[in-house]
Structures are given as structure tokens and as C-alpha cells.
């Protein structure tokens, strides 16, 4: 990658939007004993970095005299919004293919950004099905496909994130670690390509959701791997196959540099950043912050760390589910199935086992005739995860049969 080309793209990009801020986060810095800087791509006009690649790709096509064509893209939301914003900026027509599972908030904002210059088509349950439909549409209508990540001009556009933050750090400072979220790999390929001659390979850390580990699996196999299925919870990074060009740019990194972050673990910084900092992050946008916990304080202490906050397009209808997941992951909420004697006073005896910080969030019980015991479902929230140790000891001392189903995904997803 030619740094001069990235710098040229960055200069052209200033006609579209100003640089996004690089902010030292005191809260995270204190926690990890490090300087944690957040590159706030959630503060771009479309609340993600995807506008960069779309702009760079389309300005080159239009500059070559092909601006009279219809542009086509496929996206889980953020690339679509950037694409729509750029279509309106250049005054060109675009067709956006989005998975049916895309949050409504992202669909509505894509329409808002593109206005009369775009048409939206909802196809498929996951991105890869949607992408195939978009390619077919482009081929059959002579449209111009704007890929979300697997193209040199897209990678070059995403590299402008690095071109910005190296000039935003205090003079003479360079990061010890750069933590990036990974979906299709365009951002990672761009940042590592731009900084590859300035930072050692070990300085780069990649964060993927556990349910979509396309980069890690590909690095382990030494070839691009297509995942048989992905978890769509982190919709901005739920990609079954990393881009071919992106893999080629990243293939020399170690699989150990790719951290797989549990979907429920990602919910913790979403809630924390909202409550503590007033920062709204989508799951993909919180990936790099969630990765800090996986790296650990011992490895972060004393270091200068840049976390790329990649997106803030969060549908608040998801907030109850995100909070639920965060509490379960943090050990502050558990669900039990219990056997309760069917006799007067049995429920009172159960309630007397709870501590002062234990709160019943859910309780279901149906008395069965001609039985000595009945089953109950009970959900409990507490202020300190260690409280559950004492509570379960009291359950056992009372002779109550119980099963903790909090992390039993099959059972929990059915009844919670």
C-alpha cells in the first residue's frame, strides 16, 4: 500500500467530513493502568468508518468518467449508510442490498442518508446471502458493485483511519498496541498496511466475535476459510468469509493475535460506555474495548493503546437484550430451575434464603396436583457475583434440588 495514495484519499475526504476525534479515555486508562485512546469512528457522519472506503472507491470510479452508472452495494448496515451518504454527495443512483435481519434503525438511517438517490432491497438472513444477490443484480443490470471490504480502493479508504490517528497523538508518540475489530477485514488490512513500516507486527491486535471467527480460522488454516454459519448478534462483524485481498494483507499475522470475544462479553462495554461515558456503541463498535479485558491489565499496564471504535449505530430496541446478556456474562444474574416442596410455607422458606442484595427478577411456578414437589423457574439479580456462592450453598444446605441454567444456551434461549 502506498502511503501517498492514502494521504491523497484523506485529503479528498475532507470535502465530505472532518476527521473523527482521537480521545484519551480516563475511565479505561485507570482500569488498565495504561493510556487508552479511542479513535471515535462512531462520530463520523454515518457513525462508522465505512463511509471512508465507500467514498474512496466511488470517487475513483466517478473520476474515471463512469459516474453515470448505477452503483450497487451489499451491507449489514454500516457500509450501506456510508454508501448511501456518498451516493447523495456525488448525486448518483445506488441500490442497497441488506439482510432481512438488519436492525430497523440501520435501514431507516440508510434511507435518510441516501434520500432519493438510493433503493433498498432486503434479501437473505446473513450477509453472504445478501452479497450474492447484490452481485447478481449488478451483473444483470450493468451496475457498478461497491464491495464492503474486498477491494484495494476500499482498503485504501479505511487506511485513512490510521493516517488520522498517527497525527492526532501527542507529538513524538506512537502506539504500543492498535486494537481493531474484524468483520470482512478491510479496516485491519488498511491500518496494518499503512502502519506496517512503523510498528512491529506484535503491535496489532484483532478482535472478532466468537460467532464469526473468519480471520482466525483462515490464519489457522493458512488459507481463506468460509464459515458454515455465523452468529448475527454482532451484525457489523458477522461475516462468514474474510475478503481475499484482506486475507492476503493479513496472512503473515499469528492466529494468536486474533482474540475471539464472546457475544455476551461485548455487551458489557456497551452498557458500561453508555452509563459511564454517555457513548452509544453497537456490538461491532464495542469489540475493540471488549478486547482490552481479554488482553488483560498485566499486558496493558504502562502501554499506549489505540482502540478503533468502529460503529455507533445501535438500535435501542436491543437494549434489554444487551443488558440481560451483560449481566449474565458478568455473573450478576442467574437463572435456576428448582424443585420446591408442595406444602404450605415452602415458598416462604425459599425466600428466607436470599441475601439483602439478591433480587428476584423472574419467578414461574405452577402447582401440580397429586405431586409432592413442583418445579419453579427463578431469575435472580445481585450486586456482587460472589453473592451467588453463598446463595447456592444455602440452597444445598436446605436440601433444595436445583440446576443453574444460565449458561445452558439451548435451555436459556428457550425460556429466558
N, C-alpha and C positions, 0 to 999 in steps of 0.2 A: 504494500500500500504506500502510495506517495503522499507524504505529509503535506506537500504543497497543494495537492488536489483537495485534501480535507480542509485545509485552511481557506482555499478558494470557495469551497462549498459553504463553510461557516460564514464567510463574508457575504455571500449571496443570501444566506438565510436571514441575515439581519433585516432584510426588507420585509420579512414575514413576522418575526417576533424577536424580542430582546433575549439575551442569554438568561438561562434559568439560574437561580442562586445556588451557591455552594455554602452551606451553613454548618458551623460548628455546633453540634448538639450537646449541650451541657449535661442533660439528663443521662444520655447514653455514655458520654465520656466519663462521668463519675462512676457509673456502674462498672465499666470495664477497665478503668484506670488508664484510659487511652484518649487520644484526640479522635473523636468520631465525627467525621464530616459527612453531611448528607447532600448529595447532588440532587436537587429537587426538580426532577423531571415531571413531577406531578403538578408543577406550576407553569408548564408550557400552555399555550392557548387551548390545547386539547387534552391537557392533564396527563400526557405521557410523551415519551421520547419518539414515538412512532412518526410524528409529523416530520422529523428530520430526514429519515430515509425516503419517505414519500415525496417530499419537496425536492430532494437532490435528484431522484430518479426522474421525476416529471419535468423538472426544469431542463434536464439534458435532452429529453425527448422533444420537448417543445422548441428548444434551441436548435435542434437539428431539422426543424421545419415540418415536424409531424404532429403539430398541435391540433390539427383538425380532426383527429381520430377520437373515438370514444375510449376512455380508459376503463379498465376493469380491475377490481381487487377482491380478495377474499380475506376475511378477518373475523376474529372473535370479539372485536370491538375497538381496540385502540388504534390498530393500523387503519381501520375503516374511518375513524374520526379524523385522523391525520390526512388520509386520502381525500375525504370529503372537504376538509378545510382548504387543502391545496387546489382541488378542483375549482372551488369557488374563487380562490385567489387568482388563478390563471384564466378563469372564465371558460373552462372546458367541461364537457359532459363525462360523467362517470357512472358505472354500475357497481354496486357494492353487494357482494355475497356474504352473508353472515349465517353461522349455525343457528338452528331453531332455538337452541339452549342459551343464546346470548342474553344477558340481563337486559330488561326493557330499558333501563336507564341509558345503556350504551346505544341501543337502537335509536332512541329518541334524540340523543345528542348528535348522533351521526346525521340524522335528518336536519337538525338545527344547523350544524356546521356547513352542510352541503347545499341546503336550500333547494332551489330549482335545478341545480346542476347535477344532482345525483338521483339514482333509482336504487332502492334496496330490495334484495331478494333473500328470503330466509330458506336455507337448504341444509339438510343433514343435521345429525346430532353432535358431531365433533368437527374440529377444524378441517381435518384432512378430507372428509366427505365434501365439505363446503368448497375447499380449494379445488378439488377435481371438477366440480360443477362450474366454477368460475373459469377454469382453463378451457373447458369445453365451450362455454359461451363465448370466450374471447376468440377461439379458433373459428367458430361457425359464423361469427358476426364481424370478423376482421377488427376486433377490438384490440387495444394495447394493454396487455396484462402488467399490472404493477405488483410484483411479488412482495410479500410481507417481510422477507428476510434473506432469501437465497438469490442475491444478485449483487454484483460488485458496487453498483451505484447506491444500493440500499445500505450496504455495509459502510460505504464511504460516508453516507449521510449520518448514520448512527455514530460514527467515529468522532463527529463534532462534539459529542458529549465530553470526550476526553480532551479535545482541543480547547474546550472552555475551562474545564476544571483545573488543568495544569497552570492556567494563567490566573485563576481565582485564588489559589492557595497563597499564603504569605510568601513574599519573595525569598527564593532560595530553598523552599520546602518542596519535597516530593513525597508522595505517599509510600508507606511501607507495605500496605495492602490495599488492593482495589477489589471490592466485593460487588459482584454483578449478578442479577437474575438472568436465568437462561430459559428461553422458550425455543424459538427456532434458531437462535444463535447469532442473529445479526448484530445485536449490541455487543456481545462478547467478542465477536470477530473484529468489529470495528475498534473497540477500545484497546484490545491486545495488539492489534495491528499498528495502531497509532503510537502506542507506548512501548512497543516491543524492544526498541533500541535504547530505552531509557530506564526500564525496570527489569529486574530478573524475572524469570518465569514464575518463581515461587511467590511473587508479589500478587499474583492474580488468584482470586477465589471465585468459584462459580457456584451459584445456588439454584438448585432445581427442586420442584415439588416431588415428593416421593412417588406420587401417582403419575408422573410424566418424566422419567429419567432418560430422555433420549440422548443427551450428550454423554452422560456417564456410561450408559450401556454401549454406546458407539466407541468410546475411548477404550473400554474394556475389551471389546471385540476387534479393535483396530480396523474397523470399517463402519460405515453408516448402518445403523440398525433401525428398523421400523417396529415400533412397539405394537403388540397385538391389541392393547387397549390402554386408555388413559383415564385418569380421574379429572373430571372437568371443574372441580371446585376452584382451582387456581386458573380460571379461564384464560387469563392473559398469557399463561405459560404452558397450557395444556396442549402440547404438540407431540404427535406420535413419531415424527421423523425430523431430526435436525437437518438444516439445509446442507446440500452437498458442498457448496463453496464455504459455508461456515465451518463445517467439519474439517475441510482441508486447512482452514486457517487455525483450527484449534487442536488438530490431531496430535501435536507433539506435547501437549499438556498431560499431566498424570491424572488418571481417574480419581486419585485421592484428593485432588484439588476441587473436585465437584462434590459439594455437600448436598445430600438429599434431606430435605426438610419436610417433616410430617405436615399434612394439611392442617391438622388441629393446632400444631405449634405455630404456624403462620398467623393464626387468629389472635395469638397473644399480643404481638406488637401492633396489630390493627386496633385492638381495644385500648392498649396502653398509649399509643400515639394519639388516639382520639381523645382520651380522657386527660392525659398529662400535657400534651403539646397542642391539642386542637388541630391536629393534622389528619386529614382524611386519606386513607390508603386503601386501595383494592388489594386482594390477596397477592397478585403478582408484584405489586408495588411494595409490599412488606417483606418480600422474600429475602432481600439482602440484609435487612435489620434482623430478621429471624435467624439468619445465618451466624450472626455475632454470638448468639448463645451456643450454637454448635461448635464454633471455633474455640470459645472459652476465654475467660478472663486471663488465665495464665499466659496464653499465646498472644493476647491482645495488649497486655499491660505495657505501657510506655510507647506504643506504636502510633503512627499517624495512619488512620484508616479512612478511606472514602467508600461509602455505601451509595450505590446508584439507586435512588428511589424512583422506580420506573413508571408508576402509574397511580392516579388517584381517582379513577372512575369507579366509585363504589356505589352500588345500589343499596340504599338504606333499608329496603325491604329484607335484605340479607342479614341485617344487624343481629336479630335474635338468634339466628343460627350460628353466627360468628361468635357471639358472646357465649353461647352454650358450649361450642367446641373449645373455646379458650379456657373456660372454667374446668371442663373435663380434663383437658391436657395439663392444666396447672395443678390438678389434684384437689380443686376446691369444690367439686361437685361429683357425686357418685350416685349410681342407681343400683338398688338391690331388689332381688326377688326373695321373699321371706315366707316361712311357714309360721302362721300365727294360731295359737290355740283358740278354738271357738268356744270361749267361755266368757262370762261377764268379768270385766276388769282387765282382760288381756291387752287391750289397746292402751289402757292407762299405764300398765306395767311397761309396755314398749316405750311410751313417751317419756317415762321417767329415766330411761337410759340415755337420753340425749343430753349433751352439754349445753352451756349457756350460749355458745356461738354456733350451734347447729340449728339449721332452719329447714323445715320440710317444704320442698318446692313442688313435690308431686306425691299423691297418695291415691292408690286404687285398691279397693277391697270389695269382694262380693261374698257374702256369707253363703256357704253351701249346706244344704240340709243333709242330715244323716252322716256328717263327717266330723271327726274330732279336730281337724286342722283345716285352715283355709290359707290360700296364697295371697300375698299382697305385693304390689309394686310400689316402691317408695324411692323418691328422689330427694337427696339431701345436699344442701349447700352449707359451707362453713367458711370461716375467715382464715383458717390455717390448716393446710393439708395434713399436718401431724395430728389434728383432732380426730381424723378417721382411724388412726391406730388405736386410740383409747376406746372409741365408739365400737369398733369391731371386737375388741377384747371383751367389752361389756355384753355384746351380743352373744359371744361364745359362753361367757360365764352364766348368762341367763338361759342357756340351752336352746337358743333360737337357731333353727336351721336357716342359713341364708346363702345367697350367691351374689357376688359382685359382678354385674353385667355391664359395667361402664365401658370397658374396652372390648366387649364382645360385639363386633361390628354387625354381625348378622342379626343378633337379638336386639341390640340397641337401636339399629336403624328401623327395625320393625315397630318398636313400641315407644321410642323417645321422639 
